[in-house]
Amino acid sequence: MRTPANRLALVLASAACLLALTCSEAAAQRSRLLEFGPEGLELQPIVTRERRGQAVPAARLPARVPEGAASWRPWALSSARVLRLPAPPDERATAVELRELKRLMAGDDAERLDRIRYWDVGGPAHRWNEMLMELQVADVGREAGTRPSALLATAVHDALIAAWDSKYAYNRRRPSEESALVVPEVVVPRSPSYPCEHAVTAAATAAVLAHLFPAHAGRFAAAAHEAAWSRVMAGAAYPSDVRAGLELGRLVAAQVLEHAKAHDVAEWAQLVPVISVSQTAGERQ
């Protein structure tokens, strides 16, 4: 016969087991969300003023993306197609990936929805420009002036060119075009899915910012992972779109930084104006 003390011990043990299972599942889920690299599990993204406690406004800016970017003239890349990606997964692999995407979407998870909305404000480069401005204020005297803005703008500009070249080379349909069960949490551009332009921009800008502010390199890498994966959680892109985008963005950044070595600080700032990501192709040609 069980005593009250024994029954209490049994209840506590059961609760402990349930908590352990819940934590284990949460940890496994987080590992899947950050599967691009183990460093993302330990490092925190840059914290901006909005992330310190102010909620993301419901009526936010639309995520404007210049869909004619493939026709722009690049600054650092030798041509728009020089970094063209291999073909995306075939139809059979896409069907498997679509099932996985449905499991990874945010659903009613408030924390995931918050991260999706945070990175969806103002376009792919918006948050990275915010980070640069805050870091320039904090580290004034080290990387002040126009050169950091010129480098970042060049990375964004050429990243979008490279992304759109591969997009229209393969014309992969968006997940929501393949399945009515995928209802994106964001406004999805009427453009091909592969590669994810947010991932390309995130990787390119994170690498440039890490070059400018090496003490924050780990947090930039984590922020790039979060920004990229937010598009999967939103149902706007496949995981393979994001992985390919991150790799392409790193390649773009490497070429931008290599190109920058040919110019001194003053000359570079004069040669490369700060480019708006909403600029039309006609303005740049």
VMD Tcl script that draws the C-alpha trace (Angstrom):
set ca {
  {0.00 0.00 0.00}
  {1.37 3.37 -1.02}
  {1.78 5.98 1.67}
  {1.09 9.68 0.96}
  {4.83 10.25 0.94}
  {5.31 7.53 -1.68}
  {2.51 8.92 -3.82}
  {4.05 12.39 -3.61}
  {7.43 11.01 -4.65}
  {5.82 9.22 -7.60}
  {4.06 12.42 -8.73}
  {7.27 14.43 -8.46}
  {9.22 11.79 -10.38}
  {6.60 11.77 -13.14}
  {6.67 15.55 -13.34}
  {10.46 15.50 -13.56}
  {10.35 12.97 -16.40}
  {7.78 15.06 -18.26}
  {9.89 18.20 -17.81}
  {13.00 16.38 -19.03}
  {11.17 15.18 -22.15}
  {9.85 18.67 -22.84}
  {13.29 20.23 -22.45}
  {14.82 17.53 -24.61}
  {12.30 18.18 -27.38}
  {12.84 21.93 -27.10}
  {16.58 21.44 -27.36}
  {16.19 19.16 -30.37}
  {13.86 21.64 -32.03}
  {16.31 24.49 -31.44}
  {19.10 22.36 -32.90}
  {17.04 21.87 -36.05}
  {16.37 25.58 -36.29}
  {20.07 26.36 -36.02}
  {21.37 23.43 -38.04}
  {23.45 25.68 -40.28}
  {26.25 25.64 -37.70}
  {26.83 24.71 -34.04}
  {28.11 28.22 -33.28}
  {24.55 29.48 -33.57}
  {23.55 27.53 -30.47}
  {25.79 29.51 -28.13}
  {26.09 33.00 -29.61}
  {23.53 35.76 -29.37}
  {22.76 38.14 -32.24}
  {23.43 41.86 -31.97}
  {20.83 43.50 -29.71}
  {19.29 46.66 -31.12}
  {17.07 49.12 -29.30}
  {13.91 47.48 -30.61}
  {14.99 44.12 -29.20}
  {15.56 45.51 -25.71}
  {11.88 45.43 -24.87}
  {9.95 47.38 -27.45}
  {7.47 45.23 -29.34}
  {7.62 44.99 -33.12}
  {4.74 47.17 -34.40}
  {1.88 45.35 -36.08}
  {1.77 47.85 -38.95}
  {5.34 47.36 -40.10}
  {7.11 48.42 -43.24}
  {6.73 46.03 -46.18}
  {9.75 43.93 -47.07}
  {10.67 45.65 -50.32}
  {13.02 43.67 -52.53}
  {14.30 44.96 -55.89}
  {13.24 42.14 -58.21}
  {15.13 43.59 -61.20}
  {18.47 43.31 -59.41}
  {19.84 40.72 -61.85}
  {20.10 43.47 -64.47}
  {22.11 45.83 -62.26}
  {25.81 46.41 -62.88}
  {27.80 44.97 -59.94}
  {30.51 46.86 -58.10}
  {32.77 44.04 -56.93}
  {31.61 41.00 -58.91}
  {32.97 40.63 -62.42}
  {29.46 39.81 -63.69}
  {26.00 38.97 -62.39}
  {26.45 35.27 -63.17}
  {29.99 34.76 -61.91}
  {28.73 33.15 -58.66}
  {25.71 31.32 -60.09}
  {24.69 28.48 -57.81}
  {24.21 24.81 -58.76}
  {20.64 23.78 -59.52}
  {18.20 23.50 -56.57}
  {16.81 20.13 -55.40}
  {14.76 18.28 -57.99}
  {11.00 17.71 -57.86}
  {11.23 14.56 -55.75}
  {13.58 16.13 -53.19}
  {11.39 19.24 -53.10}
  {8.37 17.14 -52.15}
  {10.29 15.72 -49.19}
  {11.51 19.17 -48.23}
  {7.98 20.57 -48.41}
  {6.83 18.08 -45.78}
  {9.73 19.08 -43.55}
  {8.96 22.77 -44.05}
  {5.41 22.30 -42.76}
  {6.85 20.92 -39.51}
  {9.34 23.78 -39.16}
  {6.93 26.65 -39.66}
  {6.24 28.89 -36.68}
  {2.55 28.13 -36.25}
  {1.31 29.79 -33.05}
  {4.75 29.98 -31.41}
  {4.92 33.59 -30.20}
  {8.72 33.67 -29.92}
  {9.22 32.42 -33.47}
  {6.61 34.82 -34.82}
  {8.43 37.67 -33.09}
  {11.72 36.72 -34.77}
  {10.00 36.44 -38.17}
  {8.48 39.90 -37.80}
  {11.72 41.38 -36.53}
  {13.68 40.31 -39.62}
  {10.84 41.08 -42.04}
  {10.85 44.84 -41.40}
  {11.97 47.11 -44.23}
  {13.66 44.62 -46.55}
  {16.64 42.22 -46.34}
  {19.23 44.90 -45.47}
  {17.23 46.99 -42.99}
  {18.38 45.38 -39.72}
  {22.00 45.19 -40.87}
  {22.06 48.93 -41.54}
  {20.69 49.44 -38.02}
  {23.48 47.31 -36.58}
  {26.12 49.29 -38.44}
  {24.75 52.62 -37.20}
  {24.64 51.42 -33.59}
  {28.14 49.98 -33.74}
  {29.53 53.13 -35.30}
  {28.09 55.13 -32.42}
  {29.49 52.69 -29.86}
  {32.92 52.37 -31.52}
  {33.28 55.93 -32.77}
  {36.83 56.71 -33.88}
  {37.60 53.16 -35.00}
  {35.32 52.59 -38.00}
  {33.64 55.96 -38.47}
  {33.14 57.82 -41.73}
  {31.64 56.65 -45.00}
  {33.79 53.60 -45.75}
  {31.80 51.14 -43.57}
  {28.51 52.27 -45.11}
  {30.01 52.00 -48.59}
  {31.26 48.46 -47.92}
  {27.93 47.36 -46.48}
  {25.94 48.92 -49.31}
  {28.21 47.28 -51.88}
  {27.73 43.89 -50.22}
  {23.95 44.30 -50.26}
  {23.94 45.52 -53.85}
  {26.09 42.70 -55.24}
  {24.42 40.09 -53.03}
  {21.03 40.93 -54.52}
  {22.48 40.84 -58.04}
  {23.94 37.37 -57.42}
  {20.75 36.15 -55.75}
  {18.49 37.24 -58.58}
  {20.80 35.79 -61.22}
  {20.41 32.33 -59.69}
  {16.71 32.86 -58.98}
  {15.82 33.43 -62.62}
  {18.29 30.85 -63.87}
  {16.26 28.11 -62.14}
  {12.80 29.63 -61.42}
  {12.04 27.43 -58.41}
  {8.47 27.88 -57.23}
  {7.81 29.16 -53.71}
  {6.58 26.64 -51.11}
  {3.18 28.37 -50.99}
  {2.88 27.86 -54.76}
  {3.46 24.14 -54.36}
  {1.05 23.55 -51.48}
  {-2.05 25.39 -50.31}
  {-1.24 24.10 -46.81}
  {1.75 26.45 -46.63}
  {0.38 29.84 -45.58}
  {3.34 32.22 -45.17}
  {3.60 34.54 -42.18}
  {5.05 37.28 -44.42}
  {4.29 38.84 -47.77}
  {6.10 36.59 -50.25}
  {7.62 38.34 -53.29}
  {6.37 37.17 -56.68}
  {9.79 35.80 -57.56}
  {11.59 32.44 -57.57}
  {12.38 30.85 -54.23}
  {15.99 29.71 -54.79}
  {18.17 31.10 -53.32}
  {16.61 33.01 -50.42}
  {17.52 36.69 -50.87}
  {17.30 37.33 -47.11}
  {19.88 34.59 -46.51}
  {22.22 35.91 -49.22}
  {22.03 39.43 -47.80}
  {22.42 38.22 -44.22}
  {25.58 36.21 -44.93}
  {27.16 38.94 -47.06}
  {26.49 41.75 -44.60}
  {27.44 39.66 -41.56}
  {30.83 38.88 -43.14}
  {31.46 42.54 -44.00}
  {30.46 43.70 -40.53}
  {32.67 41.02 -38.98}
  {35.55 42.39 -41.05}
  {34.83 45.93 -39.82}
  {34.10 44.97 -36.20}
  {35.91 41.67 -35.53}
  {35.12 41.73 -31.82}
  {31.45 41.16 -32.72}
  {32.04 38.53 -35.42}
  {30.37 35.70 -33.50}
  {27.21 37.66 -32.88}
  {27.02 38.68 -36.54}
  {27.24 35.02 -37.56}
  {24.44 34.11 -35.14}
  {22.30 36.99 -36.40}
  {22.80 35.82 -39.99}
  {21.62 32.34 -39.05}
  {18.53 33.72 -37.34}
  {17.70 36.13 -40.17}
  {18.02 33.39 -42.77}
  {16.12 30.71 -40.87}
  {13.30 33.14 -40.08}
  {12.27 32.83 -43.74}
  {11.87 29.06 -43.35}
  {9.87 29.48 -40.14}
  {7.71 31.98 -42.04}
  {7.03 29.49 -44.82}
  {8.55 31.83 -47.40}
  {11.51 29.64 -48.41}
  {12.75 26.06 -48.33}
  {15.67 25.10 -46.07}
  {17.78 24.46 -49.19}
  {16.98 27.98 -50.43}
  {18.39 29.36 -47.21}
  {21.48 27.14 -47.08}
  {22.34 28.05 -50.66}
  {21.70 31.70 -49.90}
  {24.04 31.72 -46.92}
  {26.82 30.14 -48.97}
  {26.30 32.58 -51.84}
  {26.34 35.54 -49.47}
  {29.68 34.47 -48.01}
  {31.15 34.23 -51.50}
  {29.87 37.70 -52.38}
  {31.35 39.18 -49.20}
  {34.74 37.62 -49.94}
  {34.80 39.27 -53.37}
  {33.64 42.63 -51.99}
  {36.36 42.64 -49.34}
  {38.99 41.54 -51.84}
  {37.92 44.29 -54.22}
  {38.12 46.84 -51.41}
  {41.82 46.11 -50.88}
  {42.58 47.91 -54.14}
  {41.40 51.25 -52.73}
  {42.37 53.32 -49.72}
  {39.71 54.52 -47.30}
  {39.13 57.93 -48.89}
  {39.14 56.64 -52.46}
  {36.82 53.73 -51.67}
  {34.23 56.02 -50.09}
  {34.28 58.23 -53.19}
  {34.09 55.37 -55.68}
  {31.22 53.52 -54.01}
  {28.20 55.62 -53.04}
  {25.81 54.41 -50.38}
  {23.26 52.47 -52.44}
  {19.61 52.16 -51.50}
  {18.26 48.60 -51.74}
  {15.08 50.00 -53.27}
  {17.03 51.68 -56.08}
  {15.85 50.80 -59.58}
  {18.05 49.18 -62.19}
  {17.80 52.25 -64.40}
  {19.38 54.46 -61.73}
  {22.43 52.20 -61.41}
  {23.20 51.46 -65.09}
}
mol new
graphics top color blue
foreach p $ca { graphics top sphere $p radius 0.5 }
foreach p [lrange $ca 0 end-1] q [lrange $ca 1 end] { graphics top cylinder $p $q radius 0.2 }
display resetview
